Amino acid sequence: MIINRKELAREKVKELQNGFSAFAETKEVAELIKRELAKLNFKVHEDVTDLGSWFIPEKN
């Protein structure tokens, strides 16, 4: 099965918009998520670990 990284990033952004945290295992997917969030002006806290990046939606 081939995983489309852009589609994966979009799905994770949808999770964030629904109030859930999202995890990106690679830097590439994390960058794609950040780009999508910037377009939407959606604020998150990013916690970068050795295993990947957690994105946590900020409360208004």
VOGU-3710 file (C-alpha; in Angstrom, 3 decimals, decimal comma):
1> miinrkelar> 0,000/0,000/0,000  1,348/3,418/-0,965  0,771/6,222/1,510  0,253/9,690/0,074  2,003/12,041/2,515  -0,032/15,081/1,477  -3,294/13,228/2,063  -1,986/11,958/5,401  -1,153/15,536/6,423  -4,626/16,735/5,385
11> ekvkelqngf> -6,249/14,003/7,480  -4,171/15,017/10,498  -5,170/18,668/10,013  -8,825/17,547/10,025  -8,189/15,779/13,337  -6,728/18,998/14,737  -9,702/21,020/13,514  -11,969/18,581/15,344  -10,098/19,265/18,593  -7,878/16,173/18,639
21> safaetkeva> -4,093/15,975/18,821  -2,146/14,639/15,854  1,225/12,898/15,564  3,611/13,083/12,601  6,326/10,415/12,486  8,430/12,144/9,829  9,743/15,666/9,357  8,224/15,743/5,881  4,704/15,105/7,142  5,228/17,587/9,998
31> elikrelakl> 6,223/20,281/7,478  3,176/19,526/5,336  0,934/19,812/8,410  2,524/23,139/9,356  1,970/24,493/5,828  -1,695/23,478/5,851  -2,186/25,000/9,304  -0,533/28,257/8,204  -2,944/28,507/5,251  -5,863/28,080/7,654
41> nfkvhedvtd> -4,336/30,383/10,297  -4,942/27,561/12,802  -2,870/27,779/15,971  -1,309/24,663/17,523  1,393/23,797/20,012  4,089/21,625/18,451  6,015/19,243/20,678  9,009/17,804/18,815  10,422/14,522/20,157  12,994/12,009/18,951
51> lgswfipekn> 10,168/9,889/17,543  8,259/12,657/15,745  6,114/15,731/16,328  2,918/16,115/18,310  0,508/18,842/17,271  -1,939/19,985/19,936  -4,688/22,495/19,073  -4,576/25,704/21,096  -7,781/26,758/22,816  -9,206/30,131/21,880
//
